[in-house]
Amino acid sequence: MINLINGILTALLLVIFVAIWVWAWSAKNKQKFDAMAKLPLEDQPSDSGEHRHE
């Protein structure tokens, strides 16, 4: 009985993993993920418009 539960759980987790992988690589998410990938490279706006050097 335990082996059956382990097998079902393994298969379920595999299906969930593949579903997330397909969602992440789908074409409709490409533009959003490309924009998020560029965020660290963009300049950060300052609050006052001046830079403080101490």
N, CA, C and O atoms as a DFTB+ gen file, in Angstrom:
216 C
 N C O
     1  1       0.822      -1.199       0.000
     2  2       0.000       0.000       0.000
     3  2       0.864       1.261       0.000
     4  3       0.577       2.225      -0.709
     5  1       1.933       1.236       0.812
     6  2       2.830       2.391       0.883
     7  2       3.487       2.631      -0.473
     8  3       3.644       3.777      -0.895
     9  1       3.876       1.545      -1.162
    10  2       4.516       1.691      -2.467
    11  2       3.564       2.328      -3.479
    12  3       3.997       3.118      -4.318
    13  1       2.293       1.998      -3.411
    14  2       1.308       2.592      -4.311
    15  2       1.187       4.087      -4.054
    16  3       1.149       4.875      -4.999
    17  1       1.126       4.482      -2.798
    18  2       1.038       5.902      -2.443
    19  2       2.296       6.642      -2.889
    20  3       2.213       7.748      -3.424
    21  1       3.463       6.032      -2.668
    22  2       4.711       6.653      -3.110
    23  2       4.744       6.813      -4.631
    24  3       5.208       7.837      -5.133
    25  1       4.263       5.828      -5.354
    26  2       4.236       5.906      -6.810
    27  2       3.295       6.990      -7.307
    28  3       3.635       7.737      -8.225
    29  1       2.123       7.081      -6.711
    30  2       1.151       8.110      -7.097
    31  2       1.696       9.497      -6.775
    32  3       1.567      10.412      -7.588
    33  1       2.297       9.664      -5.613
    34  2       2.858      10.946      -5.221
    35  2       3.997      11.349      -6.160
    36  3       4.089      12.511      -6.556
    37  1       4.853      10.412      -6.513
    38  2       5.949      10.696      -7.437
    39  2       5.412      11.121      -8.795
    40  3       5.894      12.095      -9.374
    41  1       4.427      10.407      -9.304
    42  2       3.836      10.751     -10.601
    43  2       3.165      12.119     -10.544
    44  3       3.282      12.902     -11.487
    45  1       2.472      12.415      -9.462
    46  2       1.813      13.709      -9.307
    47  2       2.828      14.850      -9.277
    48  3       2.626      15.877      -9.924
    49  1       3.913      14.672      -8.532
    50  2       4.942      15.702      -8.459
    51  2       5.640      15.885      -9.804
    52  3       6.012      17.003     -10.160
    53  1       5.817      14.811     -10.544
    54  2       6.413      14.909     -11.878
    55  2       5.507      15.704     -12.814
    56  3       5.988      16.545     -13.574
    57  1       4.210      15.447     -12.765
    58  2       3.255      16.179     -13.600
    59  2       3.250      17.660     -13.228
    60  3       3.204      18.515     -14.112
    61  1       3.295      17.972     -11.949
    62  2       3.324      19.366     -11.502
    63  2       4.601      20.043     -11.980
    64  3       4.560      21.182     -12.444
    65  1       5.736      19.353     -11.872
    66  2       7.006      19.915     -12.325
    67  2       6.969      20.215     -13.817
    68  3       7.384      21.295     -14.237
    69  1       6.486      19.287     -14.615
    70  2       6.420      19.484     -16.064
    71  2       5.456      20.622     -16.399
    72  3       5.730      21.405     -17.309
    73  1       4.346      20.729     -15.693
    74  2       3.392      21.818     -15.942
    75  2       4.019      23.176     -15.656
    76  3       3.827      24.115     -16.429
    77  1       4.760      23.299     -14.571
    78  2       5.434      24.559     -14.251
    79  2       6.499      24.855     -15.294
    80  3       6.645      26.005     -15.708
    81  1       7.237      23.858     -15.722
    82  2       8.272      24.040     -16.744
    83  2       7.663      24.528     -18.060
    84  3       8.199      25.439     -18.692
    85  1       6.546      23.925     -18.475
    86  2       5.875      24.343     -19.711
    87  2       5.365      25.770     -19.574
    88  3       5.480      26.556     -20.514
    89  1       4.802      26.120     -18.418
    90  2       4.308      27.478     -18.207
    91  2       5.450      28.497     -18.282
    92  3       5.310      29.550     -18.904
    93  1       6.581      28.174     -17.643
    94  2       7.702      29.106     -17.613
    95  2       8.297      29.324     -18.997
    96  3       8.779      30.419     -19.287
    97  1       8.275      28.324     -19.846
    98  2       8.869      28.426     -21.179
    99  2       7.850      28.752     -22.257
   100  3       8.194      28.735     -23.439
   101  1       6.612      29.047     -21.893
   102  2       5.603      29.352     -22.905
   103  2       5.874      30.721     -23.518
   104  3       6.441      31.601     -22.870
   105  1       5.467      30.892     -24.761
   106  2       5.744      32.114     -25.510
   107  2       5.034      33.330     -24.921
   108  3       5.541      34.446     -25.038
   109  1       3.886      33.146     -24.297
   110  2       3.149      34.294     -23.770
   111  2       3.851      34.931     -22.575
   112  3       3.563      36.083     -22.252
   113  1       4.757      34.226     -21.912
   114  2       5.492      34.780     -20.778
   115  2       6.835      35.378     -21.175
   116  3       7.485      36.011     -20.343
   117  1       7.268      35.201     -22.413
   118  2       8.594      35.635     -22.831
   119  2       8.802      37.129     -22.648
   120  3       9.835      37.538     -22.119
   121  1       7.867      37.943     -23.063
   122  2       8.026      39.389     -22.957
   123  2       8.136      39.831     -21.491
   124  3       8.963      40.681     -21.160
   125  1       7.320      39.266     -20.634
   126  2       7.344      39.618     -19.212
   127  2       8.667      39.198     -18.564
   128  3       9.256      39.959     -17.797
   129  1       9.128      37.982     -18.876
   130  2      10.375      37.501     -18.297
   131  2      11.578      38.266     -18.840
   132  3      12.534      38.500     -18.100
   133  1      11.554      38.662     -20.116
   134  2      12.636      39.464     -20.677
   135  2      12.718      40.820     -19.984
   136  3      13.812      41.306     -19.699
   137  1      11.570      41.433     -19.713
   138  2      11.544      42.717     -19.021
   139  2      12.078      42.571     -17.595
   140  3      12.826      43.432     -17.131
   141  1      11.711      41.511     -16.903
   142  2      12.197      41.300     -15.542
   143  2      13.693      41.007     -15.524
   144  3      14.382      41.374     -14.573
   145  1      14.206      40.346     -16.570
   146  2      15.629      40.038     -16.631
   147  2      16.468      41.294     -16.802
   148  3      17.631      41.311     -16.400
   149  1      15.909      42.347     -17.390
   150  2      16.643      43.595     -17.613
   151  2      16.590      44.544     -16.415
   152  3      17.334      45.525     -16.387
   153  1      15.747      44.283     -15.443
   154  2      15.600      45.182     -14.302
   155  2      16.909      45.447     -13.551
   156  3      17.159      46.603     -13.208
   157  1      17.754      44.460     -13.275
   158  2      18.991      44.754     -12.536
   159  2      19.955      45.653     -13.300
   160  3      20.834      46.265     -12.693
   161  1      19.811      45.743     -14.604
   162  2      20.723      46.538     -15.414
   163  2      20.283      47.986     -15.565
   164  3      21.059      48.821     -16.031
   165  1      19.065      48.292     -15.184
   166  2      18.551      49.649     -15.314
   167  2      19.025      50.517     -14.162
   168  3      19.256      50.027     -13.056
   169  1      19.170      51.822     -14.431
   170  2      19.561      52.762     -13.385
   171  2      18.429      52.922     -12.386
   172  3      17.251      52.914     -12.744
   173  1      18.809      53.066     -11.144
   174  2      17.829      53.274     -10.091
   175  2      17.556      54.771      -9.968
   176  3      18.500      55.548      -9.827
   177  1      16.303      55.194     -10.016
   178  2      16.015      56.624      -9.821
   179  2      16.236      57.006      -8.362
   180  3      15.865      56.262      -7.454
   181  1      16.833      58.153      -8.146
   182  2      17.040      58.608      -6.773
   183  2      15.820      59.393      -6.319
   184  3      15.052      59.895      -7.141
   185  1      15.645      59.498      -5.010
   186  2      14.481      60.191      -4.456
   187  2      14.532      61.697      -4.707
   188  3      13.528      62.299      -5.088
   189  1      15.705      62.307      -4.493
   190  2      15.808      63.759      -4.607
   191  2      16.420      64.209      -5.927
   192  3      16.447      65.404      -6.219
   193  1      16.900      63.286      -6.712
   194  2      17.526      63.653      -7.967
   195  2      18.996      63.981      -7.818
   196  3      19.668      64.261      -8.810
   197  1      19.511      63.953      -6.597
   198  2      20.924      64.237      -6.341
   199  2      21.573      63.011      -5.738
   200  3      20.934      62.221      -5.042
   201  1      22.866      62.870      -6.022
   202  2      23.616      61.759      -5.438
   203  2      24.434      62.272      -4.258
   204  3      25.074      63.320      -4.337
   205  1      24.402      61.526      -3.180
   206  2      25.186      61.900      -1.999
   207  2      26.467      61.113      -1.986
   208  3      26.455      59.890      -2.129
   209  1      27.570      61.803      -1.815
   210  2      28.868      61.144      -1.693
   211  2      29.447      61.515      -0.323
   212  3      29.669      62.687      -0.019
   213  1      29.678      60.512       0.468
   214  2      30.234      60.784       1.805
   215  2      31.573      60.143       1.938
   216  3      32.208      60.253       2.987
